[in-house]
Amino acid sequence: MAITENGLEISRKISESFPADIFASQRFQPENKVKIFVSLKETIKELFTGYETIIFIMALGAVVRLISPYIKNKFEDPCIIVIDDGGKFVIPVIGGHHGSNELSKGIAGILNASAVITTASDVNGVPSLEMLAKKYSMSIKNTQNLPAVSMDLIDGLPVQVTNNTNIVIPELNNSGSGKRITVSYEIEDNKYGIILIPKVLDVGIGFSTDATYTDMKNAIESVFRKYSLYLEAIRSISTITIKEGNTDLKVLAGDLNCMLNYYPPEKLNENSVTRSAAVYRATGAYSVSNASARISSSGGKELVSKEIINNTTISVFLHGH
C-alpha cells in the first residue's frame, strides 16, 4: 500500500523479490502491476480478508488508526508490516510470530534497511511457541494460555515440558515444575498449560460406494473420540487406488489439512496382516484401511487396528519417523 512516489518505488523493489500486489493512491497514473485505490479505508477493509500479509509504506500511527477497526486476534489477522517513506525501517506490527518478523528481515535485506523487531521472545533469544508450532507443523490448544506460558519462558522461570511423541524439538529443553507444555497426539487434560499437536497420525480408510463425506467424517471423528486422539494430529489419509475418483474424500482431506495417499491392491496385499475374503472380492485387496495406514506410517505403531462404523472402516497408526 503506497501513497507517495517513494512508497511506490519501494513497493516495486519488494515485488521483484516477493509475490505481491501493489496498491497505490488514485493520484498515480495506472501502470503495469499497480492497482489504484480511491478510498484507503475501504480498500483496507477488503484486503484484511483477502491477503495473508499487508505492507504499508506510510506513517506507523496512521496505519494503527486505519487497521484498528478490523483487528480480531493473532490467529485470524493478516500479518501487518509498516515501512517508513524513506525506506529506512521495516516494522512488523501484527503477526510477528506468524511470519511478520521473518518477512520484515527479508524485506530489510532488499531495501538495505533495518528491521525493527519488538517481540519479547526474539529480543531475549527465547523460542516463540507460535514459531515452534509453525516450524514443526503443530497445532496449538489452549491458546488463551500462550501469554502466561510464553512470559515464563522469557523470564527464565521453570516450565514443565512433556513430549509424548517421537518428534525431537531441541528448542523445548527447559523442564521444571511450573506451567506445562505438552507435545502430544493424545487428548490431554492440561487446562493451565499449552498443548502442541504434531501431525503424526496416519489414517487408513475403506468405504462402500454409497459412503458420503459426512459418513467418512463422522467415522473418523467417532474413532478419534473413542481413542482420545486429536483430529489435528492427522498427517495423512490413505486408501485403495480404486477410490481415486471420490471427490468427497479429497474434500475431507483438504478440510483436515492432511495428505491423501492411494495404494494399488498388490501393494496393500504385501502389507496385509489380516485377510478378508469379502474385501478382496470387492477391491482385489485383502485389507484396505489397516494396510494403507500401515504403509503410510513407514513402520509406525498400530494404534487402532480396525473400527467399522456403518459403511466405513478406519485404522490409525503412529508415524514411524
C-alpha positions in Angstrom: 0.0 0.0 0.0 1.7 3.2 -1.2 0.6 6.8 -1.0 3.7 8.6 -2.3 6.2 8.3 -5.2 8.8 7.0 -2.7 6.4 4.4 -1.4 5.6 3.3 -4.9 9.3 2.8 -5.7 9.8 0.8 -2.5 6.8 -1.3 -3.5 8.3 -2.1 -6.8 11.6 -3.3 -5.2 9.7 -5.6 -2.8 7.5 -7.0 -5.6 10.7 -8.0 -7.5 11.6 -10.5 -4.8 8.2 -11.4 -3.3 4.9 -12.2 -5.0 2.9 -9.0 -4.2 0.1 -6.9 -5.5 0.9 -3.2 -5.4 -1.9 -0.8 -4.4 -1.3 2.9 -5.0 -3.3 6.1 -4.5 -5.5 7.2 -7.4 -3.4 10.3 -8.0 -0.8 8.0 -9.6 -1.2 7.1 -13.3 -2.2 3.4 -13.7 0.8 1.3 -14.7 1.7 -2.3 -15.0 1.2 -4.4 -11.8 -0.3 -1.4 -9.9 -3.8 -1.4 -8.6 -5.3 2.0 -8.0 -7.5 2.7 -4.9 -9.8 5.6 -4.3 -10.5 5.1 -0.5 -7.7 3.8 1.6 -10.1 2.9 4.4 -12.4 0.9 2.2 -9.6 -0.9 0.5 -8.0 -2.0 3.8 -11.4 -3.5 4.8 -11.3 -5.7 1.7 -7.6 -6.6 1.9 -7.9 -7.7 5.5 -9.8 -10.8 4.4 -8.1 -11.4 1.1 -4.4 -11.3 1.9 -2.0 -13.1 4.3 0.2 -10.0 4.6 -0.3 -6.3 4.1 2.7 -4.0 3.9 2.0 -0.3 4.4 4.6 2.3 3.3 3.5 5.3 5.4 3.5 6.5 9.0 3.0 3.9 11.7 0.5 6.0 13.6 -1.7 6.3 10.5 -1.6 2.6 10.0 -2.6 1.8 13.6 -5.7 4.0 13.2 -6.6 2.5 9.8 -6.4 -1.1 10.8 -7.8 -0.9 14.4 -11.5 -1.5 13.4 -10.6 -4.8 11.7 -8.2 -6.4 14.1 -9.6 -9.6 15.7 -6.8 -11.8 17.1 -3.3 -13.0 16.3 -4.6 -16.3 14.8 -7.0 -14.6 12.3 -5.5 -11.3 11.5 -3.1 -10.9 8.5 0.5 -10.0 9.1 0.9 -6.3 9.1 4.2 -4.6 8.3 5.0 -0.9 8.1 7.8 0.7 6.2 8.7 4.4 6.5 8.5 6.6 3.4 12.3 6.8 3.3 12.7 3.0 3.3 15.0 3.0 6.4 12.9 0.9 8.8 10.8 -2.2 8.4 8.5 -2.7 11.3 6.4 -5.9 11.9 3.3 -4.5 13.7 1.0 -7.6 13.8 1.8 -11.3 13.4 5.5 -11.1 14.5 5.4 -14.8 15.4 3.2 -15.7 12.4 5.6 -14.6 9.7 5.9 -10.8 10.1 9.3 -10.9 11.8 11.0 -13.1 9.3 9.4 -11.4 6.3 10.5 -8.0 7.7 14.1 -9.2 7.9 13.9 -10.3 4.3 12.5 -7.0 3.1 15.1 -5.1 5.2 17.8 -7.0 3.3 16.3 -6.0 0.0 16.0 -2.3 0.9 19.2 -2.1 2.9 17.1 -1.1 5.8 16.8 -2.0 9.5 14.1 -4.5 10.7 12.7 -3.2 14.0 11.8 -6.4 16.0 10.0 -5.8 19.3 8.6 -9.2 20.2 10.0 -10.1 23.6 10.9 -13.7 22.8 13.0 -12.6 19.8 14.7 -9.8 21.7 15.6 -12.1 24.6 16.6 -15.1 22.4 13.8 -17.3 23.7 12.0 -19.6 21.3 8.4 -18.5 20.4 5.9 -21.2 20.9 4.0 -20.0 17.9 7.1 -20.1 15.7 7.9 -23.6 17.0 4.4 -24.7 16.2 4.8 -23.4 12.6 8.3 -24.9 12.2 7.2 -28.4 13.3 3.7 -28.2 11.7 1.9 -28.4 15.1 -1.4 -27.0 16.2 -1.8 -25.2 19.5 -4.5 -26.0 22.0 -5.3 -23.7 24.9 -4.2 -20.6 23.1 -5.6 -18.4 25.9 -2.6 -19.7 28.0 0.0 -18.6 25.4 0.8 -15.2 27.0 1.4 -16.7 30.5 3.5 -19.7 29.4 5.5 -17.5 27.0 6.2 -14.9 29.7 7.5 -17.6 32.0 9.9 -18.8 29.2 11.0 -15.2 28.6 11.5 -14.6 32.4 13.5 -17.8 32.7 11.1 -19.5 35.0 10.9 -23.3 35.2 8.5 -24.8 32.6 7.5 -28.4 32.6 7.8 -29.9 29.1 6.3 -33.3 28.3 6.8 -34.8 24.9 4.6 -37.8 24.2 5.8 -38.2 20.6 9.0 -39.3 18.8 9.5 -35.8 17.4 12.7 -34.2 18.7 12.2 -30.5 19.5 15.6 -29.2 20.8 14.2 -25.8 21.4 12.0 -27.2 24.2 14.6 -28.5 26.6 13.6 -26.4 29.6 11.9 -28.6 32.2 10.7 -27.9 35.7 7.6 -27.8 37.9 5.9 -24.8 36.5 3.4 -24.3 33.8 3.1 -27.2 31.4 3.9 -27.5 27.7 2.7 -30.8 26.4 3.5 -32.2 22.9 1.0 -35.0 22.2 -1.4 -36.6 19.7 -3.5 -38.0 22.6 -6.1 -35.7 24.2 -4.6 -34.2 27.3 -6.1 -32.6 30.5 -3.9 -29.6 30.6 -6.2 -26.7 31.5 -3.5 -24.2 32.5 -0.8 -25.0 30.0 -0.2 -25.3 26.3 -0.7 -28.4 24.1 1.2 -28.7 20.9 -0.2 -31.2 18.5 2.1 -32.5 15.8 0.8 -34.2 12.6 1.9 -37.8 13.4 -1.1 -40.0 12.8 -1.8 -41.9 9.6 -5.4 -42.9 9.0 -6.4 -45.7 6.7 -10.0 -45.7 5.4 -12.1 -48.2 3.5 -15.6 -47.4 2.5 -18.5 -48.5 0.3 -19.5 -46.7 -2.9 -22.5 -45.1 -1.1 -20.4 -43.6 1.7 -20.7 -39.8 1.8 -18.4 -37.0 3.0 -20.5 -37.0 6.2 -20.2 -40.8 6.7 -16.4 -40.7 6.4 -16.0 -37.6 8.6 -18.3 -39.0 11.3 -16.4 -42.3 11.2 -13.0 -40.7 11.7 -14.4 -38.3 14.4 -16.0 -41.3 16.2 -12.8 -43.3 16.3 -10.7 -40.4 17.4 -13.2 -39.7 20.3 -13.2 -43.3 21.3 -9.4 -43.5 21.5 -8.9 -39.9 22.7 -6.9 -38.7 19.7 -6.7 -35.2 18.3 -8.0 -34.7 14.8 -5.4 -32.0 14.3 -2.7 -34.8 14.6 -3.8 -36.4 11.3 -0.9 -36.5 9.0 -2.4 -38.5 6.2 -5.5 -40.4 5.0 -4.9 -43.4 2.8 -7.0 -45.8 0.8 -7.0 -48.0 -2.3 -6.5 -46.7 -5.8 -10.0 -47.6 -7.0 -11.2 -44.7 -4.8 -9.1 -42.0 -6.5 -12.2 -40.6 -8.2 -14.1 -40.0 -4.9 -14.3 -36.2 -4.5 -15.8 -36.4 -1.0 -12.6 -38.0 0.3 -10.5 -35.3 -1.4 -12.6 -32.6 0.2 -12.3 -34.3 3.6 -8.5 -34.5 3.4 -8.5 -30.8 2.5 -10.7 -29.9 5.4 -8.4 -31.9 7.8 -5.3 -30.3 6.2 -3.6 -33.6 5.6 -2.1 -35.7 2.7 -4.2 -38.1 0.7 -2.5 -41.4 -0.4 -3.7 -44.2 -2.7 -2.2 -47.6 -2.9 -2.8 -50.4 -5.5 -4.2 -53.8 -4.4 -0.9 -55.6 -4.8 0.9 -53.2 -2.5 -1.8 -53.4 0.1 -1.7 -57.2 -0.1 2.0 -57.1 0.6 1.3 -55.2 3.8 -1.9 -57.0 4.9 -1.7 -58.7 8.3 -5.4 -59.6 8.1 -7.2 -61.2 5.1 -10.9 -60.5 4.4 -12.4 -62.5 1.6 -15.3 -60.0 1.3 -13.0 -57.1 1.0 -10.9 -59.0 -1.6 -13.9 -59.7 -3.7 -14.9 -56.1 -3.7 -11.5 -54.5 -4.2 -8.8 -57.0 -5.1 -7.1 -56.3 -1.7 -7.4 -58.4 1.5 -7.1 -55.2 3.6 -7.7 -51.6 2.8 -7.8 -49.4 5.9 -5.2 -51.3 8.0 -2.8 -52.0 5.2 -2.9 -48.5 3.7 -2.4 -46.9 7.2 0.5 -49.3 7.8 2.2 -48.3 4.6 1.8 -44.6 5.1 3.1 -44.9 8.7 6.5 -46.1 7.4 6.7 -48.9 10.0 4.9 -47.0 12.7 2.9 -48.2 15.7 -0.6 -49.5 15.3 -3.0 -47.5 17.5 -6.3 -48.6 16.1 -6.4 -51.9 14.2 -9.8 -51.6 12.6 -13.1 -49.9 13.6 -16.2 -50.5 11.4 -18.8 -47.7 11.6 -21.7 -48.2 9.3 -20.3 -48.2 5.7 -16.8 -47.0 6.7 -13.7 -48.8 8.2 -11.0 -46.8 10.0 -7.5 -47.7 11.1 -4.9 -45.5 12.8 -1.1 -45.7 13.0 1.5 -43.5 14.7 4.0 -42.4 12.1 7.3 -44.1 12.4 9.7 -41.2 11.7 
